[in-house]
Amino acid sequence: MKLKLGIPKGSLQEATIKLFAKAGFNIVVSKRSYFPAIDDEEIEPMLIRAQEIPKYVASGVIDAGLTGFDWIKENKVEVVEVSELVYAKEEFKSVRWVLAVPNDSKIKSAKDLEGKRIATELVEVTKEYLKKNKVNAKVEFSWGATEVKPPYLADAIVELTETGASLRASNLRIVETILESTTRFIANKKSYSDQCKKAKIDNIVLLLRGALNAEGKVGLKMNVPEKTFNKLTDIFEDMGINPTVSPLHKGGGYAVEVVIDENKVRDLIPILKKAGAQVIVEYPLNKVVP
């Protein structure tokens, strides 16, 4: 059994390969090939632009792939959305497609787009947005450098953004958010009905979700003398954390272990030490599987 898997080429490529590495799959990309190597004989990866992955999955050219919710909507295809995986190019959060105009534009809302020109790569979704708002405007496909088109080549643009920094640098302001999107692991309906391929897809997703759950978290383990145990566990209880506890081999205390947000550790360790914790060890996490 070989699972043909689409890996998004372009802005999501590096983040996706890093996520797979944390999940336990090492993908090696050659500059001269669209077929990366992977240390799993049951997976046959291929680099494909995220925009095209939905149609290739829907048609069965590939069994599964990672793409954005935006491109599923844009392609208007039927696929199995196996899981939402919240990560993007720069941060682990959703991205937005926004309507943007020059800072000095008189356009304040979708209603002001009547008779205007809009440049975007997300043509079909933008047309649906205009239809919903009962606005007639010309939507033109943009091949790139969309931010530089207003005001001469377009009155407005619909563009993807994570932070809005690129739009601000181009003297553009956001009018409205058209669509929020996250990465999705999708599968072909026929492939996902195959018992072997479904099991493989579900296992991959389980590990990818585990890797995402571990983002921004670390493990802490420590020894706690019996006399200060209740005081220390009260600290974790106040934080809503249920620690793993086991008695020390020679008695006299307990081994305590927790998973916690990394940004809380620098404040927490001195508190734990003061409460009697000993031999506190912080360690990184690759996966957290509920």
RODO-2510 file (C-alpha; in nm, 4 decimals, decimal comma):
residues 290
     n   res          X          Y          Z
     1     m     0,0000     0,0000     0,0000
     2     k     0,1298     0,3420    -0,1010
     3     l    -0,0423     0,6574     0,0185
     4     k     0,0039     0,9385    -0,2333
     5     l     0,0320     1,2521    -0,0198
     6     g     0,0338     1,6139    -0,1365
     7     i     0,2725     1,8391     0,0571
     8     p     0,1994     2,2109    -0,0016
     9     k     0,4733     2,3753    -0,2027
    10     g     0,5377     2,7434    -0,1369
    11     s     0,4618     2,9449     0,1743
    12     l     0,3411     2,6470     0,3794
    13     q     0,6177     2,4109     0,2683
    14     e     0,8770     2,4781     0,5378
    15     a     0,6226     2,4876     0,8218
    16     t     0,4658     2,1620     0,6996
    17     i     0,7978     1,9780     0,6755
    18     k     0,8924     2,0960     1,0264
    19     l     0,5557     1,9761     1,1588
    20     f     0,6050     1,6351     0,9983
    21     a     0,9524     1,6158     1,1541
    22     k     0,8066     1,6775     1,5010
    23     a     0,5477     1,4115     1,4272
    24     g     0,8269     1,1636     1,3466
    25     f     0,8376     1,1779     0,9658
    26     n     1,1592     1,3082     0,8116
    27     i     1,1003     1,4629     0,4693
    28     v     1,4000     1,5592     0,2547
    29     v     1,3363     1,7916    -0,0384
    30     s     1,5645     1,8059    -0,3395
    31     k     1,5837     2,1337    -0,5309
    32     r     1,5503     1,9436    -0,8579
    33     s     1,2582     1,7199    -0,7728
    34     y     0,8928     1,7521    -0,6801
    35     f     0,9064     1,4100    -0,5158
    36     p     1,0674     1,4422    -0,1716
    37     a     1,2162     1,1475     0,0156
    38     i     1,0465     1,0334     0,3356
    39     d     1,1467     0,7717     0,5917
    40     d     0,8177     0,5832     0,5598
    41     e     0,7820     0,3273     0,2834
    42     e     0,4027     0,3517     0,2905
    43     i     0,3967     0,7220     0,1979
    44     e     0,4693     0,8679    -0,1463
    45     p     0,4906     1,2467    -0,1011
    46     m     0,4688     1,5031    -0,3798
    47     l     0,5154     1,8779    -0,3663
    48     i     0,2081     2,0518    -0,5076
    49     r     0,0895     2,4083    -0,4682
    50     a    -0,1712     2,4322    -0,1931
    51     q    -0,4087     2,5988    -0,4421
    52     e    -0,4141     2,2811    -0,6534
    53     i    -0,4147     2,0103    -0,3881
    54     p    -0,7973     2,0057    -0,3396
    55     k    -0,8692     1,9299    -0,7046
    56     y    -0,6043     1,6580    -0,7243
    57     v    -0,7361     1,4977    -0,4051
    58     a    -1,0965     1,5214    -0,5245
    59     s    -1,0101     1,3595    -0,8588
    60     g    -0,8072     1,0817    -0,6958
    61     v    -0,4739     1,1753    -0,8532
    62     i    -0,3436     1,1795    -0,4961
    63     d    -0,5012     1,0130    -0,1943
    64     a    -0,4615     1,2929     0,0567
    65     g    -0,2910     1,6251     0,1158
    66     l    -0,2572     1,9358     0,3253
    67     t    -0,4118     2,2577     0,2019
    68     g    -0,6017     2,5593     0,3250
    69     f    -0,9739     2,5782     0,3887
    70     d    -0,9647     2,8756     0,1508
    71     w    -0,8490     2,6610    -0,1406
    72     i    -1,1123     2,3960    -0,0691
    73     k    -1,3754     2,6703    -0,0961
    74     e    -1,2118     2,8225    -0,4025
    75     n    -1,1974     2,4926    -0,5944
    76     k    -1,5564     2,3988    -0,5019
    77     v    -1,4717     2,0287    -0,4696
    78     e    -1,5925     1,7499    -0,2448
    79     v    -1,3228     1,5975    -0,0270
    80     v    -1,3079     1,4441     0,3186
    81     e    -1,1815     1,7012     0,5683
    82     v    -1,0056     1,4615     0,8025
    83     s    -0,8728     1,7215     1,0436
    84     e    -0,8119     2,0902     1,0986
    85     l    -0,4444     2,1633     1,1672
    86     v    -0,3993     2,5167     1,2934
    87     y    -0,0652     2,6359     1,1633
    88     a     0,0453     2,8832     0,8976
    89     k     0,3606     3,0264     0,7421
    90     e     0,4685     3,2317     1,0438
    91     e     0,2447     3,1487     1,3389
    92     f     0,0250     2,8715     1,4731
    93     k    -0,3067     3,0411     1,4056
    94     s    -0,5588     3,1025     1,1303
    95     v    -0,4955     3,3369     0,8388
    96     r    -0,7366     3,5881     0,6869
    97     w    -0,8376     3,6881     0,3373
    98     v    -0,9153     4,0567     0,3629
    99     l    -1,0536     4,3294     0,1435
   100     a    -0,7925     4,6071     0,1354
   101     v    -0,7802     4,9495    -0,0291
   102     p    -0,5369     5,2424    -0,0404
   103     n    -0,5308     5,4480     0,2790
   104     d    -0,6863     5,7476     0,1011
   105     s    -0,9588     5,5448    -0,0736
   106     k    -1,3224     5,6409    -0,0189
   107     i    -1,4191     5,2731     0,0009
   108     k    -1,5407     5,2017     0,3547
   109     s    -1,7428     4,8799     0,3108
   110     a    -1,8409     4,6134     0,0602
   111     k    -2,1278     4,8336    -0,0626
   112     d    -1,8747     5,0865    -0,1930
   113     l    -1,7309     4,8270    -0,4360
   114     e    -2,0168     4,8721    -0,6849
   115     g    -1,8652     4,8989    -1,0342
   116     k    -1,5088     4,8723    -0,9001
   117     r    -1,2184     4,6453    -0,9992
   118     i    -1,0869     4,3939    -0,7475
   119     a    -0,7634     4,2003    -0,7925
   120     t    -0,7180     3,8703    -0,6113
   121     e    -0,6027     3,5120    -0,6372
   122     l    -0,9175     3,4009    -0,4546
   123     v    -1,1571     3,4768    -0,7382
   124     e    -1,4513     3,2434    -0,6715
   125     v    -1,4700     3,3148    -0,2990
   126     t    -1,4544     3,6892    -0,3704
   127     k    -1,7375     3,6598    -0,6229
   128     e    -1,9490     3,4763    -0,3652
   129     y    -1,8720     3,7498    -0,1124
   130     l    -1,9867     4,0187    -0,3572
   131     k    -2,3010     3,8238    -0,4439
   132     k    -2,3856     3,7885    -0,0758
   133     n    -2,3522     4,1661    -0,0373
   134     k    -2,5510     4,2295    -0,3606
   135     v    -2,2627     4,4182    -0,5189
   136     n    -2,1648     4,4143    -0,8875
   137     a    -1,7905     4,4511    -0,9340
   138     k    -1,5243     4,3116    -1,1657
   139     v    -1,3032     4,0483    -1,0075
   140     e    -0,9709     3,9927    -1,1838
   141     f    -0,7269     3,7085    -1,1158
   142     s    -0,3958     3,8339    -0,9855
   143     w    -0,0792     3,6456    -1,0750
   144     g     0,1125     3,7985    -0,7862
   145     a     0,2368     4,1268    -0,6382
   146     t    -0,1276     4,2021    -0,5642
   147     e    -0,0444     4,4676    -0,3018
   148     v     0,1050     4,7034    -0,5633
   149     k    -0,1988     4,7062    -0,7931
   150     p    -0,4135     4,9688    -0,6184
   151     p    -0,4995     5,2324    -0,7158
   152     y    -0,3893     5,2170    -1,0804
   153     l    -0,4561     4,8537    -1,1751
   154     a    -0,7343     4,7876    -0,9246
   155     d    -0,9554     4,9799    -0,6862
   156     a    -0,9261     4,7144    -0,4179
   157     i    -0,7659     4,3792    -0,3524
   158     v    -0,8562     4,0656    -0,1633
   159     e    -0,5341     3,9342    -0,0156
   160     l    -0,4118     3,6776     0,2351
   161     t    -0,2594     3,8082     0,5556
   162     e    -0,1370     3,6764     0,8902
   163     t    -0,0357     4,0000     1,0618
   164     g    -0,1335     4,2758     0,8159
   165     a     0,2233     4,4074     0,8141
   166     s     0,2738     4,3646     0,4382
   167     l    -0,0498     4,5507     0,3632
   168     r     0,0449     4,8387     0,5925
   169     a     0,3873     4,8571     0,4274
   170     s     0,2089     4,9000     0,0935
   171     n    -0,0048     5,1851     0,2339
   172     l    -0,3183     4,9749     0,2323
   173     r    -0,5858     4,9470     0,4991
   174     i    -0,8131     4,6535     0,5711
   175     v    -1,1833     4,7152     0,5113
   176     e    -1,3326     4,3759     0,5920
   177     t    -1,2350     4,0137     0,6469
   178     i    -1,3815     3,7936     0,3764
   179     l    -1,2685     3,4529     0,4989
   180     e    -1,0693     3,3007     0,7824
   181     s    -0,8732     2,9927     0,6882
   182     t    -0,6729     2,7189     0,8545
   183     t    -0,4769     2,4273     0,7171
   184     r    -0,6771     2,1092     0,6642
   185     f    -0,5702     1,7496     0,6109
   186     i    -0,7995     1,6292     0,3339
   187     a    -0,8541     1,2921     0,1692
   188     n    -1,0123     1,1533    -0,1427
   189     k    -1,3489     0,9911    -0,0614
   190     k    -1,2622     0,6598    -0,2274
   191     s    -0,9158     0,6496    -0,0688
   192     y    -1,0595     0,7219     0,2750
   193     s    -1,3064     0,4363     0,2366
   194     d    -1,0137     0,1982     0,1808
   195     q    -0,9422     0,0382     0,5191
   196     c    -0,5629     0,0382     0,4874
   197     k    -0,5356     0,3928     0,3535
   198     k    -0,7813     0,5256     0,6099
   199     a    -0,5803     0,3699     0,8924
   200     k    -0,2603     0,5247     0,7565
   201     i    -0,4207     0,8681     0,7148
   202     d    -0,5693     0,8586     1,0644
   203     n    -0,2332     0,7605     1,2139
   204     i    -0,0547     1,0453     1,0347
   205     v    -0,3179     1,2928     1,1523
   206     l    -0,2940     1,1634     1,5096
   207     l     0,0808     1,2300     1,5135
   208     l     0,0507     1,5689     1,3421
   209     r    -0,2118     1,6810     1,5924
   210     g     0,0106     1,5556     1,8726
   211     a     0,2969     1,7656     1,7361
   212     l     0,0718     2,0733     1,7209
   213     n    -0,0511     2,0124     2,0754
   214     a     0,3106     2,0197     2,1912
   215     e     0,3801     2,3618     2,0387
   216     g     0,4620     2,6185     2,3051
   217     k     0,4630     2,3569     2,5807
   218     v     0,7364     2,1896     2,7843
   219     g     0,7529     1,9173     3,0448
   220     l     0,8581     1,9749     3,4039
   221     k     0,9548     1,7013     3,6454
   222     m     1,0784     1,7326     4,0017
   223     n     1,1160     1,5568     4,3312
   224     v     0,8977     1,6786     4,6175
   225     p     0,9551     1,5938     4,9861
   226     e     0,6514     1,4477     5,1589
   227     k     0,6274     1,7372     5,4054
   228     t     0,5844     1,9987     5,1299
   229     f     0,3842     1,7854     4,8841
   230     n     0,0405     1,9336     4,9611
   231     k     0,1734     2,2889     4,9378
   232     l     0,3222     2,2230     4,5953
   233     t     0,0228     2,0390     4,4529
   234     d    -0,1984     2,3287     4,5644
   235     i     0,0052     2,5490     4,3270
   236     f    -0,0741     2,3214     4,0337
   237     e    -0,4391     2,2955     4,1359
   238     d    -0,4691     2,6756     4,1298
   239     m    -0,3315     2,6668     3,7743
   240     g    -0,5800     2,3992     3,6676
   241     i    -0,3015     2,1434     3,6175
   242     n    -0,3374     1,7797     3,7190
   243     p     0,0169     1,6489     3,7747
   244     t     0,1406     1,2929     3,7400
   245     v     0,2619     1,1731     4,0803
   246     s     0,4523     0,8619     4,1850
   247     p     0,6348     0,7719     4,5073
   248     l     1,0132     0,7907     4,5124
   249     h     1,1961     0,4578     4,5160
   250     k     1,3346     0,4969     4,8687
   251     g     1,0325     0,6832     5,0051
   252     g     1,0218     1,0211     5,1740
   253     g     0,8558     1,2018     4,8868
   254     y     0,7191     1,1954     4,5357
   255     a     0,8196     1,2390     4,1734
   256     v     0,5916     1,4988     4,0147
   257     e     0,5584     1,5642     3,6419
   258     v     0,3510     1,8180     3,4469
   259     v     0,3062     1,9587     3,0963
   260     i     0,2846     2,3374     3,0959
   261     d     0,2954     2,6407     2,8661
   262     e     0,6582     2,7345     2,8088
   263     n     0,5937     3,1046     2,8714
   264     k     0,4864     3,0276     3,2295
   265     v     0,7965     2,8326     3,3269
   266     r     1,0300     3,1202     3,4123
   267     d     0,7824     3,2489     3,6712
   268     l     0,6795     2,9062     3,7960
   269     i     1,0189     2,7446     3,8665
   270     p     1,1180     2,9924     4,1447
   271     i     0,7743     2,9411     4,3032
   272     l     0,8124     2,5628     4,2920
   273     k     1,1624     2,5816     4,4330
   274     k     1,0425     2,7997     4,7197
   275     a     0,7597     2,5518     4,7846
   276     g     1,0127     2,2719     4,8332
   277     a     1,0575     2,1157     4,4885
   278     q     1,3988     1,9607     4,4259
   279     v     1,5935     1,8610     4,1137
   280     i     1,3558     2,0475     3,8786
   281     v     1,4088     1,9403     3,5166
   282     e     1,2593     2,1163     3,2142
   283     y     1,2501     1,9283     2,8847
   284     p     1,1118     1,9929     2,5334
   285     l     0,8131     1,8088     2,3875
   286     n     0,7653     1,6771     2,0359
   287     k     0,4134     1,5425     2,0716
   288     v     0,1270     1,5596     2,3173
   289     v    -0,1411     1,3040     2,2299
   290     p    -0,4556     1,3276     2,4471
***
